C-alpha cells in the first residue's frame, strides 16, 4: 500500500527466498504450519495506521462502557454457557478490518468482525522476524507494533499477562487436541517462549475445586492459570471428548482470557457499534423493514466460527426461510479493495488489530497485527486454492 516499498519488495522477491523462509519457520519448531503463509508482508501507510488506531479507540469506548455487560447478556444464547468468576475486562481482543477505498481512492478500514479471544500472538512475532531476515528493504523504522513497542517489550508484556508471578509449570495453554489444530504452530511458539504446558482438555484432572495435570515424570502439577485457546463452537460439537472438567465448574484458577468474553465480544457486538469505520449491522429479528438493496448486505449466524454459515448473496426468500431470526445478523457488505500489487492480479487484504489488556496500566492497547491476503470472493482457504501471494501475513506500520 506504500508504492515505493511495494515496488522494491516485488523487484527483489524470488521463489527461492520464499521457500527458505518457509523452511526456517518449519525448522524452528519441527512443524509445518497447516495454513498458507503469504509470500509478502504488507506496508501500512501512516494515514491508514492512524485510522486503524482511531477505529480501535472508538470500539473500545463501547466495550469499556459500564453498561456493556448488560447489553451483551443475550450473547449467552444458552443458560449453560456462562463460566464462573468472570473478570472486569477481556484480556484479549481481536478487531478484524477489511481494507477498502474511500471516495477519493484512499485505503480505509471497515470492521468485519471482533472477538474477545486470543490470536496468534507468538507466531506473528516469529513471522515478522522471518520476513525481515529473508527479504531486504523492510525499513527498520517500520514495526508490527505501535506506540514505540519493541519486539522485546511485546514478548515481555505477553509474559507479564499470561504468566505473571506464577511458576510457569503451573500455567497451561488449553486446547482440544492441540497438535491437530490449524493454529498449532502458535501453540509451539507460545510453549517455547513462556515454558508453559500445552494441554488437551481431556488431560485435566479435577479434584474438588482444584485442577491438575500429570507431567512427563508422572507427577501431578496443580494448575493456577489457564491461557484458554478452546473455541467453544468446536467444544460443543465434540461430544466424543471424555473430560473430567467442564467450563461451568467453579474451580480455583485464574483465566488468562476469561471464556465469557468469547461470547460478549463477538458478532453479537456489531449492532452496538457505530462510526466511520463500522458497517451498518442489525439483529435480524429487530429489523422493522428488510432493506431493498440486499445485494449490499451479508447474512451471518450470530453464533458460528471461522465464517461458517455466512451468506454473501442474500435474498428476501433466504431471510423469510429463517425460523429463528434472533440467531442472525444482517450486516452491510464491505467491499475489499484489490490494492496489494502481486506478480499477477492484485490481492485484497484484511488486518486483525491484536489488543491486550495491560494489568499494570489498566489499559487495553494495540500490541500486534495479523493480515490475511486474498484473491477470492472471500478471505478464506476455500476461496484461495491454487492462488499465490495469498494467506497469512503481517503488516509493518509506517512511523
C-alpha positions as CSV (number, residue, x, y, z in Angstrom):
1,X,0.0,0.0,0.0
2,X,3.1,2.2,0.0
3,X,4.1,2.2,-3.7
4,X,7.8,2.7,-3.3
5,X,8.2,-0.2,-0.8
6,X,5.8,-2.4,-2.7
7,X,7.7,-1.9,-5.9
8,X,11.1,-2.5,-4.2
9,X,9.8,-5.6,-2.5
10,X,8.3,-7.2,-5.6
11,X,11.5,-6.4,-7.6
12,X,13.7,-8.4,-5.1
13,X,11.3,-11.2,-4.5
14,X,12.2,-14.7,-5.5
15,X,10.6,-18.1,-5.0
16,X,13.9,-19.4,-3.5
17,X,13.8,-16.7,-0.8
18,X,10.2,-17.5,0.0
19,X,10.9,-21.3,0.3
20,X,13.9,-20.6,2.6
21,X,11.6,-18.5,4.8
22,X,9.0,-21.3,4.9
23,X,11.7,-23.9,5.7
24,X,13.2,-21.9,8.6
25,X,9.7,-21.5,10.1
26,X,9.2,-25.2,9.8
27,X,12.6,-26.0,11.2
28,X,12.1,-23.7,14.2
29,X,9.5,-25.9,15.8
30,X,9.9,-29.0,13.6
31,X,6.4,-28.5,12.4
32,X,5.0,-27.4,9.1
33,X,2.2,-24.8,9.5
34,X,-1.2,-26.1,8.5
35,X,-2.1,-22.8,6.8
36,X,-0.8,-20.9,3.9
37,X,1.8,-18.2,4.7
38,X,1.8,-15.4,2.2
39,X,4.8,-14.6,0.1
40,X,4.7,-11.0,1.2
41,X,4.2,-8.7,4.2
42,X,2.1,-5.6,3.9
43,X,3.4,-2.0,4.2
44,X,0.8,0.1,6.0
45,X,0.9,3.9,5.4
46,X,0.7,6.4,8.2
47,X,-2.8,7.6,7.3
48,X,-4.3,4.1,7.4
49,X,-2.5,3.3,10.6
50,X,-4.0,6.4,12.2
51,X,-7.4,5.4,11.0
52,X,-7.0,1.9,12.4
53,X,-6.0,3.4,15.8
54,X,-9.0,5.7,15.8
55,X,-11.3,2.8,14.9
56,X,-9.9,0.6,17.7
57,X,-10.3,3.5,20.2
58,X,-13.9,4.1,19.1
59,X,-14.8,0.4,19.5
60,X,-13.0,0.2,22.9
61,X,-15.2,3.1,24.2
62,X,-18.2,1.0,23.7
63,X,-16.6,-2.1,25.2
64,X,-15.3,-0.2,28.2
65,X,-18.7,1.4,28.9
66,X,-20.2,0.3,32.3
67,X,-23.4,-0.9,30.5
68,X,-21.5,-3.2,28.1
69,X,-22.1,-6.4,30.1
70,X,-25.8,-5.7,30.5
71,X,-26.1,-5.0,26.7
72,X,-24.4,-8.3,25.9
73,X,-26.2,-10.7,28.3
74,X,-28.2,-12.1,25.3
75,X,-24.9,-13.3,23.7
76,X,-25.2,-16.3,26.0
77,X,-27.9,-18.0,24.0
78,X,-28.0,-20.9,26.4
79,X,-28.1,-20.6,30.2
80,X,-25.4,-23.3,30.5
81,X,-22.8,-21.3,28.6
82,X,-21.6,-18.9,31.3
83,X,-18.3,-19.7,33.1
84,X,-18.0,-18.7,36.8
85,X,-15.7,-15.9,38.1
86,X,-15.8,-13.5,35.1
87,X,-13.4,-10.6,35.3
88,X,-13.9,-6.9,34.7
89,X,-12.5,-6.8,31.1
90,X,-11.3,-9.0,28.3
91,X,-7.6,-9.8,28.4
92,X,-7.5,-10.3,24.6
93,X,-9.5,-8.5,21.8
94,X,-9.2,-9.1,18.1
95,X,-10.6,-6.4,15.7
96,X,-10.8,-7.5,12.0
97,X,-10.9,-4.8,9.4
98,X,-11.3,-5.2,5.6
99,X,-9.2,-2.6,3.7
100,X,-11.4,-0.7,1.3
101,X,-11.2,2.5,-0.7
102,X,-12.8,5.8,0.3
103,X,-14.5,8.0,-2.3
104,X,-11.1,9.6,-3.0
105,X,-9.4,6.3,-3.7
106,X,-7.5,6.2,-0.4
107,X,-7.4,3.0,1.7
108,X,-9.8,3.0,4.6
109,X,-10.6,0.2,7.2
110,X,-14.0,-1.2,7.8
111,X,-14.7,-3.5,10.7
112,X,-15.6,-7.1,9.7
113,X,-15.7,-9.0,13.0
114,X,-14.4,-8.8,16.5
115,X,-13.6,-11.4,19.2
116,X,-12.8,-11.3,22.9
117,X,-10.3,-14.2,22.5
118,X,-6.6,-14.7,21.9
119,X,-5.0,-14.9,18.4
120,X,-1.6,-15.9,17.1
121,X,0.4,-13.6,19.4
122,X,3.6,-15.6,19.4
123,X,3.6,-16.9,15.8
124,X,3.1,-13.4,14.4
125,X,6.2,-12.2,16.1
126,X,8.2,-15.0,14.5
127,X,6.7,-14.3,11.1
128,X,7.7,-10.7,11.3
129,X,11.3,-11.7,12.1
130,X,11.3,-14.1,9.2
131,X,10.2,-11.5,6.7
132,X,12.9,-9.2,7.8
133,X,15.6,-11.9,7.7
134,X,14.8,-13.3,4.3
135,X,13.8,-10.2,2.4
136,X,15.6,-6.9,2.0
137,X,14.1,-3.4,2.1
138,X,11.8,-3.5,5.2
139,X,12.7,-0.2,6.9
140,X,13.9,-0.5,10.5
141,X,11.6,2.3,11.4
142,X,8.5,0.2,10.3
143,X,7.1,-2.1,13.0
144,X,4.5,-4.7,13.6
145,X,3.7,-3.0,16.8
146,X,2.6,0.5,17.7
147,X,3.3,3.3,20.2
148,X,7.1,2.6,20.4
149,X,6.6,-1.1,21.5
150,X,9.7,-3.1,20.5
151,X,9.6,-6.9,19.9
152,X,11.3,-7.4,23.3
153,X,8.8,-5.2,25.0
154,X,6.0,-7.1,23.3
155,X,7.2,-10.5,24.4
156,X,7.8,-9.3,27.9
157,X,4.2,-7.9,28.0
158,X,2.8,-11.2,26.9
159,X,4.9,-13.0,29.6
160,X,3.6,-10.5,32.2
161,X,0.0,-11.0,31.3
162,X,0.0,-14.8,30.7
163,X,2.3,-16.0,33.4
164,X,2.6,-13.1,35.8
165,X,4.3,-14.2,39.1
166,X,3.1,-17.8,38.7
167,X,5.5,-20.7,38.3
168,X,5.4,-21.4,34.5
169,X,4.9,-25.1,35.3
170,X,1.5,-24.2,36.9
171,X,0.4,-22.3,33.8
172,X,-1.2,-24.2,30.8
173,X,-2.3,-23.4,27.3
174,X,-5.7,-25.2,27.0
175,X,-7.0,-26.6,23.7
176,X,-8.7,-29.6,22.1
177,X,-6.2,-32.0,20.7
178,X,-3.8,-29.0,20.2
179,X,-1.4,-30.8,17.8
180,X,-4.3,-31.3,15.3
181,X,-5.4,-27.6,15.3
182,X,-4.6,-25.4,12.3
183,X,-3.0,-22.9,14.7
184,X,-0.8,-25.5,16.4
185,X,2.4,-23.6,15.2
186,X,1.4,-20.7,17.6
187,X,1.0,-23.1,20.5
188,X,4.5,-24.4,19.9
189,X,5.8,-20.8,19.7
190,X,4.0,-20.0,23.0
191,X,5.3,-23.1,24.7
192,X,8.9,-22.2,23.7
193,X,8.7,-18.6,24.6
194,X,7.0,-19.0,28.0
195,X,7.9,-22.5,29.1
196,X,4.3,-23.5,29.8
197,X,2.5,-26.7,29.1
198,X,0.2,-27.1,26.1
199,X,-2.6,-29.4,27.2
200,X,-5.7,-31.0,25.8
201,X,-8.8,-30.5,27.9
202,X,-9.1,-34.3,28.2
203,X,-5.8,-34.3,30.2
204,X,-7.2,-32.1,33.0
205,X,-7.6,-33.8,36.4
206,X,-10.3,-32.3,38.7
207,X,-10.2,-32.8,42.5
208,X,-12.8,-30.7,44.2
209,X,-12.1,-27.1,43.2
210,X,-8.5,-27.9,42.1
211,X,-7.2,-28.7,38.6
212,X,-4.1,-30.8,37.9
213,X,-2.2,-32.4,35.0
214,X,0.4,-35.1,35.0
215,X,3.9,-34.1,33.9
216,X,6.4,-36.1,32.0
217,X,7.7,-37.6,35.3
218,X,4.3,-38.8,36.3
219,X,3.9,-36.1,39.0
220,X,0.6,-34.2,39.4
221,X,1.1,-30.5,38.9
222,X,-1.5,-28.0,40.3
223,X,-2.8,-25.6,37.7
224,X,-3.0,-21.9,38.8
225,X,-3.6,-20.1,35.4
226,X,-5.2,-21.2,32.2
227,X,-4.4,-19.5,28.9
228,X,-7.6,-20.6,27.1
229,X,-7.4,-21.3,23.4
230,X,-10.5,-23.6,23.1
231,X,-13.1,-22.3,20.6
232,X,-16.4,-23.1,22.1
233,X,-18.1,-23.9,18.8
234,X,-15.7,-26.8,18.4
235,X,-16.1,-27.9,22.0
236,X,-19.9,-28.1,21.7
237,X,-19.5,-30.2,18.6
238,X,-17.0,-32.7,20.1
239,X,-19.4,-34.9,22.0
240,X,-16.8,-37.7,21.8
241,X,-14.5,-36.0,24.3
242,X,-14.3,-37.6,27.7
243,X,-13.4,-34.9,30.2
244,X,-13.0,-34.6,34.0
245,X,-13.6,-30.8,33.8
246,X,-16.4,-28.6,32.5
247,X,-16.1,-24.9,31.9
248,X,-19.1,-24.4,34.1
249,X,-17.3,-25.9,37.1
250,X,-16.3,-23.4,39.8
251,X,-12.6,-24.0,40.1
252,X,-9.7,-22.2,41.7
253,X,-7.8,-21.0,38.6
254,X,-7.1,-17.6,37.1
255,X,-8.4,-17.4,33.5
256,X,-6.0,-15.6,31.1
257,X,-8.7,-14.5,28.8
258,X,-11.9,-15.4,30.7
259,X,-14.1,-17.6,28.5
260,X,-17.2,-15.4,28.8
261,X,-15.6,-12.7,26.7
262,X,-15.7,-15.1,23.7
263,X,-19.5,-14.5,23.6
264,X,-19.7,-10.9,24.8
265,X,-17.2,-9.5,22.2
266,X,-18.3,-11.2,19.0
267,X,-20.6,-10.8,16.1
268,X,-23.2,-10.1,18.7
269,X,-21.5,-6.8,19.4
270,X,-21.6,-5.4,15.9
271,X,-25.0,-3.7,16.1
272,X,-23.9,-1.9,19.2
273,X,-21.1,-0.1,17.3
274,X,-21.3,3.0,15.2
275,X,-18.8,5.2,13.4
276,X,-17.0,5.8,10.1
277,X,-15.1,2.5,10.3
278,X,-18.1,0.3,11.2
279,X,-20.6,-1.1,8.6
280,X,-24.3,-0.9,9.5
281,X,-25.3,-4.0,11.3
282,X,-28.7,-5.2,12.6
283,X,-30.1,-8.0,14.6
284,X,-32.3,-9.7,12.1
285,X,-35.2,-10.2,14.5
286,X,-35.2,-6.5,15.3
287,X,-35.4,-5.2,11.8
288,X,-38.7,-3.5,11.1
289,X,-38.1,-3.3,7.4
290,X,-35.8,-5.5,5.3
291,X,-33.5,-3.3,3.1
292,X,-34.4,-3.3,-0.6
293,X,-30.7,-3.4,-1.6
294,X,-29.9,-6.8,-0.1
295,X,-27.1,-7.2,-2.6
296,X,-25.2,-4.8,-0.4
297,X,-25.5,-6.9,2.7
298,X,-24.2,-10.2,4.1
299,X,-26.2,-12.6,6.4
300,X,-24.3,-14.0,9.3
301,X,-25.2,-16.5,12.0
302,X,-24.5,-14.8,15.4
303,X,-23.1,-18.0,16.9
304,X,-20.7,-19.6,14.5
305,X,-16.9,-19.7,13.9
306,X,-14.5,-19.2,11.0
307,X,-17.1,-17.9,8.6
308,X,-19.4,-20.9,8.9
309,X,-22.9,-20.2,7.5
310,X,-22.1,-16.7,6.1
311,X,-24.3,-15.9,3.1
312,X,-22.8,-13.2,0.8
313,X,-25.6,-13.3,-1.8
314,X,-28.6,-12.5,0.3
315,X,-32.2,-12.7,-0.9
316,X,-35.6,-11.9,0.7
317,X,-36.6,-15.6,0.3
318,X,-33.4,-16.6,2.2
319,X,-34.4,-14.3,5.1
320,X,-38.0,-15.4,5.1
321,X,-37.0,-19.0,5.4
322,X,-35.1,-18.4,8.6
323,X,-37.2,-19.6,11.5
324,X,-35.1,-18.3,14.4
325,X,-34.2,-14.8,13.2
326,X,-32.8,-13.9,16.7
327,X,-29.8,-16.0,15.7
328,X,-28.8,-13.9,12.7
329,X,-27.2,-10.6,11.9
330,X,-27.7,-8.6,8.7
331,X,-24.5,-6.6,8.0
332,X,-23.7,-4.1,5.4
333,X,-21.3,-5.6,2.8
334,X,-17.7,-4.4,3.0
335,X,-16.1,-4.0,-0.5
336,X,-12.5,-5.1,-0.1
337,X,-10.1,-3.3,-2.4
338,X,-7.6,-5.2,-4.5
339,X,-4.7,-2.9,-3.6
340,X,-1.7,-5.2,-2.9
341,X,0.3,-5.5,-6.2
342,X,1.5,-9.0,-6.7
343,X,3.1,-10.9,-9.6
344,X,-0.2,-11.3,-11.3
345,X,-3.6,-9.9,-10.1
346,X,-3.7,-7.6,-7.1
347,X,-4.7,-9.1,-3.7
348,X,-7.3,-7.9,-1.2
349,X,-6.3,-7.8,2.4
350,X,-7.8,-7.9,5.9
351,X,-6.0,-6.8,9.0
352,X,-6.5,-8.0,12.5
353,X,-5.6,-5.5,15.2
354,X,-4.5,-7.6,18.2
355,X,-5.2,-5.9,21.5
356,X,-4.1,-6.9,25.0
357,X,-5.2,-5.6,28.4
358,X,-2.2,-4.4,30.4
359,X,-2.8,-5.2,34.0
360,X,-0.2,-2.7,35.2
361,X,-1.6,0.3,33.3
362,X,-5.2,-1.0,33.3
363,X,-5.4,-0.1,29.6
364,X,-6.2,-2.2,26.6
365,X,-3.6,-1.5,23.9
366,X,-2.8,-2.5,20.4
367,X,0.2,-4.8,20.5
368,X,0.4,-6.5,17.1
369,X,-1.4,-7.4,14.0
370,X,-2.2,-10.3,11.7
371,X,-3.0,-9.9,8.0
372,X,-4.7,-12.2,5.5
373,X,-4.4,-11.7,1.8
374,X,-7.0,-13.0,-0.6
375,X,-7.7,-13.0,-4.3
376,X,-11.0,-14.9,-3.9
377,X,-14.6,-13.7,-3.3
378,X,-14.0,-14.0,0.5
379,X,-11.0,-14.3,2.8
380,X,-10.5,-18.0,3.5
381,X,-8.7,-21.1,2.3
382,X,-11.5,-22.4,0.1
383,X,-11.7,-19.2,-1.8
384,X,-8.0,-19.0,-2.5
385,X,-7.0,-22.5,-3.6
386,X,-4.2,-22.7,-6.1
387,X,-3.5,-18.9,-5.8
388,X,-0.2,-17.3,-4.9
389,X,0.5,-14.2,-2.8
390,X,-2.4,-15.0,-0.5
391,X,-2.7,-16.3,3.0
392,X,-1.5,-15.3,6.5
393,X,0.9,-12.3,6.7
394,X,1.7,-9.4,8.9
395,X,1.7,-5.6,8.4
396,X,4.6,-3.2,9.0
397,X,3.3,0.2,10.1
398,X,4.9,3.4,8.7
399,X,6.1,5.7,11.6
